[in-house]
Amino acid sequence: MNGVEIVEDGLRLRPWQASDADAVHSACQDPDIRRWTGVPSPYRRRDAVGFLTDLAPAAWADGTGAPFAVCDAVGGELLGSCALVSIDRVLRSGEVGYWTAPWARGQGVTVRAVRALARWAFDTLDLRRLLWQAELGNHASRMVALRAGFRIEGQLRLADPVTGGGGDGWIGSLLPGEVPAPGAPGPAATGTLVARRAAVFGRDQPILFATVGDHELRLRPLEVRDLAAVTTTCQDPETIRWTTVPVPYQHEDAESYLRVTRRAWAAGTAANFVLADHDDSYVGVIDLRMSPTDPLLADVGFMVAPHARGRGYVAAALAALSTWGFTTLGLARIEWRAMVGNTASRRAAEKAGFTVEGTLRAGLNHRGQRVDCWIAALLPQDVRIAARLPQDVP
């Protein structure tokens, strides 16, 4: 397969040239490119030369790939990379991969490039499907794929995870006829709310603050140093009575919980925080879980260490977390559920402004039995306790 050029929507996609070495070397110093792609780290100039003079030409020559440099159609400046990183002639399928140079971000460059590449792959190579994969947490790549027309099908374990990554990824597909026209907006799935949350979950988890009496409570990510305290809390009879934590609860269960919280943040499905007192010591955990069916709905769950109960920590943390959920994630409703009889949990929810709306008969599965539960909800206008948010909230 011979190298070709594609000109569309202000971009020129062309085969790589040896003269691109300096620009490629400079772009691949970017921490995001090193974090989310398989480029060598540290990335040296000889790595760029090897890619340009060996790997890229070989892919074109044997028909296993189609790597393009993405350039400005007028000035010729290198803006990024967009490629069919693999081509399966039997299945008539290909996989796309891309990166954007740091100096070209925020201009829709890669969305335009992927659309142009997809049209060429379908029309000229007669492919019938394109695939996209990215590690959980790479929300920038996910937004590009969505805006280019890909449908995100789900999650899978990656065959070749990036070093230091979690090993799990998203997968999406694009079929002929699904590529938006040049200049057209992306599908409805790429609206403001999705982009807003991608910006939040694509960064490190923030620290939230709430006032409890005369001191400040911190809501921060769970850390390894908290696991012993988590284990102790989950071995407490009251925790076992009102929650579904494993019994007996072992340190390995706490380690698994840590992995789950990190994966959930990367996927954008939940925000799990430790409640930390004035000396940053663990006093409990609180979770905000996004509904898989309603993007404006979430639910909360929490547990408190035995020694820290009755101090108002949960009510303050609920208010702070809910305020963050409303203002930063754009939620319209947050729900709380607890088994009928769990009056301590109910008092905390009501102090944070939640309104109990009723009892759901057999509403929860508790250790193999259906039990009645209370349900309460908080709306944006219901938040009663002031909470200070991190300074970098968008």
N, C-alpha and C positions, 0 to 999 in steps of 0.2 A: 504494500500500500504506500503510495507516494504522499509526501507532505502536501497539504493544501492550505489555502487561506480562506477565512470566513470573515466577511465584513458586514456588520449589522449593528444598528442602534448605537452608533458612535464608537464602536470597538472594531479592532482588527485582531482576529485570532490567527496566529501564524505559527509555523514550526519554530522550535527554539534554535538560536544561533550561538556560536561560540562567543560572539561579542556581548551576549547577555550576562556573562559571568559576574561582572562587578555588581550589576543590579540584583541578580539572584542571590549572590553572597550577602549583600546588604539586607535584602528582604528577609532572608532566613536567619538573621540574628534576632528577629522579633520573637519574644517569649511565647506568644500565642501560637505562632507557626510551629515552633519547636514543641510546644505542649501537645498540640492536637494532631500533628502529622507525624509521619515516620522519617522525617529528615534527620540526618545525623546531628548529634549534639555533643560537643560544640560543632558548629557548621563552619567548615574552612573553605577557602577559595577553591582548593583542589576538589572538594566535594561538588561545588557548582560546576567546575570544568568537566568532571567525570559525568555528571548528569547530562550536560549539554552536548558533549562529544561522543558519549558512549550509550548511556541508557535511553535517552530520548530518541536518537536515530535508530537504535535497534528495535524499539517498539514499533516505529513506523515501518521499518524494513520487513519485519516478520508478521506484521498485521495483528499483533497482540494488544496494541494500544494506540492511542492518538493523543499525544501530549501537545498542548498548545500554549504558547506565550500569549497573554492577553495584553494588548497594547491600545493606546489611544489611536483612533483611526486617523487623526489629523497630525498630531505631533509625534506619534510613534513611541511615546514613553511607555515603559513596561509598567503594568498595573497589577498583574497577578498571573496565576497559573490556572488553567482549566483543561481537564483531560478526560478521555476515556482511559481509565487506568487498566482496564481489562476488556477484552472483546471475546465473546463466545459465539463463534460462527454457527455452531450446531443449534444452540438455543436462540440464536439471533438476539443476543442480549449483551449489554455492556454496563459497566459500572463507572460512575463519574467521581472525580475527585478534584478539589480546587483549594487554592489559598489566595488571599488578597494581600498585596503589599501594604505595609502600614501607612504609606503616604497616599493610598488610593481608597481608604475605607470611608464609609458613609456616603458613597455616591451611587450605590446600586450597581457597581461594576460587575461583581460576580454573578448577580442575578441575571443581568443582561447576557453575560458570557455563557452561563449554563443554558439559558434558553436558546441562544444561537447554536451552541454545540448540539443540543438535543434535536433541533430541527435538522441540522446536517446529518446527524446519526440516523434519524428516521428516514429522511428523504434520499440521502446519497448512499449510505451503507445498508439501507433497508433493514435496520434493526427493528425489533418489535417490542422491546422493553429496555428501559434504563433503570438501574438500581443506584441507590445512594445509601451509604452507611456512615455513621459518626458515633464516637464515644458519648455515652451519657454525660451531660454537662456542657457539651459543645453546642450551646444554644445559638451561637452566631451561624454555624454551619446549618443547623436545623432551619433557621429562618430563611436562609438562602434557598434551601431545597424547597420549602413550602412556597416561597414567592415565585420560584421557577416552575411550579406546578406539580411537584412531587406530592404523592399521598403517603403520609407516614403510616406504615402498616403496623408497627409494633416495636418490640425490643427483642434482642437476641444476644447471645454470648459471641463476642468477636473472635474470629479465627486468629487474628494477628493484632492483639491489643497494643496500644502505645505503651512504651515502658513507663511504669509508674501509674498507669491508669487503672480503672476499676475492672476492665475486661468486658463490660456490658455496653451495648450500643443500641442506637435506633436504626431501623431500616425502612426505606421508602422506595417507591417505584413510580415510574412515569411511562405512560403509553402514548403511542401516536395519537394526535388529535387533542392531547391534554396540555400542550405547551402554549402558554399565553402569547398573544401577538406582541411584537415589539412595542414598548411603551405602555402596554396594558397593565392595569394593577394586578396584583397577585390574587389568588383565590380568597374567598371569604375567610378561610381558616387563618389567614395571615393578618387579621385586623389589629387594631390598636391594642386591645387587651392581650393578645398573644405576644405581640412584640414587647409590650410593657413587662410582661412576666419573664420573657426570655432575657431581657436586660437585667432583671433582678436575680434570677436563678443562674444566670451565666457568670455571676460574680461570687466572691466569697460571701458566706453567710454573715449578715450584720449582727451587731450587738444592740439589743433594745434595753431600755431602762424604765423602771417604774419606782415610784416613791412609796415606801411602806413606813408609816410613822415618821421618824426623824432620820431615816437612812434610806439608801438607794438599793434597789434590787436589780441585778443584771440578768438579762436573758441572753445567753451565749451558746455557741455550738457545744455539743457533747464532746468530751475529750477522754483519752485513755485514763487519765488520772481520776476520772469520775466513776469508773466502772465498779470499784469496790463498794462505793456508796450506793450505786444503783442496785447491786446485788443484795446489799443489806436491806434496802427499802423493799425490794421485791420478795424478800423472805419474811417480811412482817405479816402477821395474821390479817390485819385490816386490808393491806394491799391485796393479799390473796383472796379475801372475801369479796371485794368489790370489783376486781379486775380479772382479766384472763391471762395473767402472766404464767409462764410454765411453773409447774410444781413437781419436784423441788426445783427451785431456781438456783442455777450454778453460775460461776463466773463466765463460763463459755456462753451462756445465754445473754449476758451483758455485752460480751464482745460481738455477738451476732446483732444485737440491738444497735450497737455503734455502726456496724456496717450498713444496716438497714437505713439508719438516719442519713448517712452520707450519700447513699444511693438515691434516697428519696429527694434530697436537695438537688443532686445533679440532674435528676429526671424532671424536677419541677412539680412533683406530686405532693410534697409535704415539707413543712418547716418544723424541725424538732429542736427545742431549746432546753438547756439546763437552766434552772432557777439557781442563781448564785447569790449568796449574801454579801455583806460588806467586805469580807476578806476573800471573796471569790470562791468560797467553798460551796459544794453541792448541797442544795436543800430540796431538790425535786426536779421534775421534768414536765414540760408542757408541749403538746404537739398541735399543729394546725394542719389538717389534711384536706387537700383539694378534692372535691367531688369528681369522679371520673365521668359523670354524665351531665353535670350542670356547672359551667365555668364560673358562675357567680356565687356558688355555694361551697362552704367548707364546714368541717366539724372540728371540735376541740376535744382533747383528752389530757389528763394530767395525773400525777401522783406526787406525794410529798413525803420526805423522810419523816419517820416517827418523831424525831426530836424537834422538828420544825413546824408541826401542825398547830393550828389555832392562832397563828400570828398574822394572818391576813395576806400571806404571800401569794396564794393562788388568785384571789380576787384582783390584786394589783397586776399580777402577771397576765391574767386573762384580759384585763382592760388594755394593757400595753400591746399584747399580741394581736388583739382584735383591732385596735386602732391601726396598727401596721398593716393588717390584712385588708382593711377598708381603704386606707389611703394609698398604699403601695401596690397591692395586688388587685385593687378594684373590686373586691368582693361586695356583694349586696346582702348576704345573709350568712351568719355563722351559727351553727347548731351545737347544742350540748345534749348528751344523753347520759343517763345513769340509772342503775337499777333502783326500783322503788325501795325506799328505806335508806338509801345513801344520803342522809340528810346533810352531812358535812360537805359533800360535793355540791349539793343543791344550794346550800347557803353561800358558798363561794361564787357560784354562777350568778345568783341573784344579786349579790353585792357588786358584781362587775356590771350589772345592768341587764342581764339576761331575763327574759320573761318566760315563765313556765307556761307552756301552751296546752299541756294535757298529759295523759298517760297512754302509752302504746301497749296494748295487751300483747303479751308474748313478743315484745319488740326487740329483745336481745337474745342471743345465744350465749348462755353462760355455762361453760364447762359441760356441754352436751345437753343442756335443758333450756327450753324457751322460758324466759322470765319477763315480767312486766317492767317497763321502764318509763321514767319521766322524760319529756322532751321540752327543751327551752330554746329560744333563739335570741340573737342580738342583731339589731340592724344598725347602720351607721349612726343614726340619730340617737341611739340608746346609750352610747358610751358615756359613763358617768365619772370615771376616774381619769384625770389628766395623765398622759404618758408622754415622755420625751423620746422622740425618735432619733435615729442616727443622722448625722449631718449630711450624709451622701445619699439619702433616699431620693429617688428621682421624682 
